[in-house]
Amino acid sequence: MSSTSYYDLNAHALAARYDGVDPADVHADWAPAHLREEPGFACDIGAGSGRDANWLAARGWEVVAVEPSALRNLAAERAHPSVVWMDDALPDLRALRALGRRFDLILLSGVWMHVAPKVRERAFRILSELLNPSGLLVITLRRGGDAADNAARGFHDTSAEELIGFANRRAIALRSHSTQPDVTRPGIDWETLVFAMPDDGTGSLPLLRHVIVNDNKSSTYKLGLLRTLVRLAETAPGLVIDRTDDYVEIPFGAVGLYWLKQYLSLVLNHGLPQRPSGPGGYGWAKEAFYQLRDFSPSDLRLGARMDADRAVILTRAINDACENIQRMPVRYITFPGTDDRQLFESGFSRLRATSRPIVLSREFLVRFGRFRIPALLWQALSQFACWLEPVIVGEWRQLTSNWDDPANRGKDIRRAANVGQSFGPSTGQTAGQSAGQSAGKPSLVREAGAETATNDPYEWTESRYDTGIAQERAKQLRDVGFPLTCVWSATRIRNAPQIDHCFPWARWRNNDLWNLLPTRGNVNLSKSDRLPSSSAMAEARDRMLDWWENAWVHSPQEDRFFMEARYSLPGLDVDTPGLEEIFTAAQHQRARLKQDQQLIEWPT
C-alpha cells in the first residue's frame, strides 16, 4: 500500500487526530524564535488536514497548502480564506513550481520521511529554489513510533546530517536544530531543522543585469529578446510546453509573435532605428512585417482567430522574426566571461504559410520550434517583471538616443506609408481615447471597449484598456432577465453595469474575459486600483463562477474564455479547465501579484 493510499483510506480519522492538537504547541520549538511577526507568503507541503495552514493564515500569512491525499478535500471545505489548496507532492512539486512563485516560509511538518532517499537531494534543491531571499525552510523529522505503523505510512529512515549536507551544498544556512516530544503520543519525538536562504541564491538577477547594462550591443535585439521573455513570463505562464529542473521550454512562435508586437509601434508608427546603420536599422522587417499595418492589437492576442489571408501574412512575419532572433540575440547573449556558452537555446523550424485559417494557440505557435530558458531565469523574469521591464526600456532609450537620425526615420515612415497606414486599430475600431480614459482605473463615465493609441513608442501594442465585450454581454444578460449581480457587493445591478478588472489594470494589464467582472459603479470606484484581498476573493467566489458560467460558457466567446485563462493564469494544463480550477488559478495569481508588486489590498 502506498503512503497516499493509507492517508486516503484513513482521511477522516487522521484529520480528527491532527485537528485535535494545537499547532502552536506542535511548533513551539521553532516558531516563537523564527516565525516573523510580519506575515508573508507561506507554503505548507504535505498540509494534511490544513491545521498548520489555517494557523498561519490566522496569523496573517497567505498560504498555499499542498496535499496529494484525500485529506485535501476535507481540509478545503473548512479552509481559511487566505489558504489555497492544490494537489501536488514531493519530489517534483511540478504544479507548485508552475505557479512561478517563491515563499517566505516553506513548512514540511512530518513529511520528509515520505521522500525516498534516492530523490531527496533533488527534492531539497527544488525546495530551496522556491524560497525567497531570507526565506525559511522548516523540516521536521519523526523519531520512534510503531514499526508496523511507520511501514504502513511509507516512512523511510531520515537523518539531520543528510539534510544539513544538502543545505551546505546549496549555500543555505542552518538557523536552529532542536528536538521535542510529540504533544499527545509517548515514544515519538520530532527533530526540527530551520534553514534560511541568505540571499537570492540563484544568480539570476546579476546575470540579467549583466545582459541589460554591461553586455555589448550593436542593436536593440538583445534588449528586445529579454523584454519579450519578461512579458511572456509575466503574462503567459500557460504557454510553457515543458519544464524540467533546469529548463523551461516555450513555443518559439510565441517569442516571435511577442517580438513583432514589441517592434510594431517602434517601427511602423515612429520609424525609430534599432541599430546604428542601414535604412532605419531593421532589415529583418520584411514585407510581411509591414503588412501587419492592417492588424489591430487585439488581432495579435493569444487565442485570436485569423482568416486565411491574414494567416499567411502573420506566419511569414513570425518566420522572419524567429529567424532573426535565432541568428542574432540568441547567438550573442552568452554567460559572462564566455563567447560561446549561450544563455538561451532555440530550435527554429520555418513554418510553411498556407491559406488556411489559424488560431494563435500554443499548438500553432510551437510549430515554429521551441525556445529554451534556464528555469531559474524564467522564475526571475516572472517574479521581477514589474522592475525588469522599466530597466530594459530605460536602457533601450539610452542605447538608441544616438541612432535617432531624422533622415533615416523619414525613409522608414515613408516605407510604412507605401504599404499602408501605420500600425493601429483596424477599420471600425476607435483610434483615440474617449473621455475619462487613462492608464489606470476608468472614471464612471468612461466609454468602455475602445482600443486606444499611444504616443509612447515603447508601449506594448496590446496595452489598451478594453472592457467593451464584457459590458455588452452584461447588458444582454440583464435584458433577457438574468439577475445581474455585483460580484463584490452581492447586490443587484439595476442601472448601467460597470465592468471591473478583478486584478487592477494599472498594475497588470490584462483584458481577458475571466478578469472582467460586473460591478456597481460605487463599488468599482471604491475598489479603484487596489487588489482584492483573499477574503474578498473567497466571498465573491460563487458570484464569479455564476458570471463566468452565464456570460461565457456555451456562448460564442467560450473558446476565447478558456484559452485566455489557460495561457494567462498559472497551473492550468488542460485545454478546457473547470471554472473552479480557473478560480483557484486566479487566487494563485492574486497572491503572486501581491507578493511581486506589494499591492495595496481592497477592502483595507
Disulfide bonds with the S-S distance in Angstrom:
none
